[in-house]
Amino acid sequence: MKIKKQLFLVYEKAKLWFYAIVVIAFVSACANQVAPSGGPKDTEAPKLVSSFPPSESTNFRNKTIKIKFNEYLENSAFTRTLISPPTAKAPKIRVNLKTIHITLPEDLDSNTTYIINFADDIKDINESNSLTNFAYVFSTGDKIDTQKVSGKVVDAFSGEPIEGALVLLQPADSLNRIKHAKPKYFAITDNSGKYAIKNIKPNYYAIAALKDLNLNFIYDQVSEKIGFKNENINLLDSAELMETLEMFEQIDTKIKVEEAEEIEPGKIQVVFSAPVEKVEIDGKLAEKNTVAFFNEKKDTLTLWHEKMEEKESILYFSLNDTLKDTARIKLQPILIDTVKRNNKNSLIIDFQEVKKQTGKHITKSFHVLSMFEPLKIFFSRPVEGINDSVEAIILTNDTTEENTIPKISIDKKTKLFAEVDFKKEESSFYTLTIPPRKFLDILGFVNDSVQLKFQTNNIENYATLKLKIFNASANYKIVEVISAKDKKLMERFFILGNEKKMVTLKGLAEGSYEIRVIDDVNKNGVWDTGNFDLRTQPEKVTIFNNLPQLKGGWEGEFDLPLE
């Protein structure tokens, strides 16, 4: 009897443990929803199943809204969700499994169309796929506002569509509100740069596009791209408008040094907060022999200097004649190769050699040199000069076995490359032999001997394009021919006011090309961006992408009418 009682107690305890485990597992599953494992990756955003009351309901009196989707949703703070027009208190929004629950504020206006735009806050729990621009619409009156503005947002310079830009509407004549107030209406552009803002109240509005880097709906960083219309848009007399917005990044007039460091012995890189037109450098290091140059955007300065014994140095910058800044830089020591067996500090001469890696093996093929381009050799450090006391540089035509001494011209700006001038023969193989100690760099080191092999192409592989230009405008124009594939700049020239001319471009490789024309209003030879504070637009850029496909040996004409 005693044994039976003990077995019964053990059985009851086991049942209790079993029920406890089941309850804990159930609660844990509810609290931590995770994506099911296995199967193809989920790439689709959640889809609407139903809403109550239905979206676009009129004479709305409900205090709560339920919106159900076909997937479990991420818990979200809904920081990007806005109600338009704004209310004194924001709606309370929460997620429960597949449903969004909204509790509306008490202060809704009568006869008003409201839009709750979720931006990109609605995401599934599996892969965080976002349902962009989903909106719930209702009216406290007997009709829904139906005005609409749609269009495209593009980069002002390249003309490329911009994905993920905010298109904002503010009350008329109050464009500056985008610097401190959230928009009255908005939409987010898709991957083709297109947008559509619907259910707008008939009125006049200011319109702008913003690349909202800190996701707060406000233009509060100069690094955020901006685009705007100087005039209001009229949605009072028009039910629907199409507007294209061109975005640009405004230049920060309060330029400062953001970063300055020596990235290798003798090479200092200084990053500025914005492009710099003019810079003067002072300090002990600047008194030495130096080579300084900007990158293409003119926001990063590279400064090479000769050998110094100090462990650090201070540079003093005068920027655009008005701004001052300083930078303290730790200098890297030059590790002297005392054994001199591995030539650790030798000047390296590089080449446009074509390398292909397959697994652990690297194969090299001849660089093919265009008959219309100069041969360039590149140096690891700026070169101070050519040593004429050692052997000459020899160029061998391996096809004819003829040797020549080419003319070498070092780039005066960077001193990081040199052009090798010689008479080219079509479809020929060449070897350039550079003897040791031929070049001396800024740190006092010299090169080892090197042989560089290349071949020339056939002239028949290249095309000639003749541009018939008619400039009907008095504005100066910058004309750039660019590769359609990689946007590489191939040719650049200027048109000075009202002018008709024929420009012949030789040596263009087979492929597709585009022409970019810049209205150089201030005649400074570069494209100038806009300024939101001054309400100035960027200089107009026109892209011609209807050029014929160029083929080898082909010569043709293209009319280029400019306005």
Order of alpha helices (4+ residues) and beta strands (2+ residues): alpha-beta-beta-beta-beta-beta-beta-beta-beta-beta-beta-beta-beta-beta-beta-beta-beta-beta-beta-beta-beta-beta-beta-beta-beta-beta-beta-beta-beta-beta-beta-beta-beta-beta-beta-beta-beta-beta-beta-beta-beta-beta-beta-beta-beta
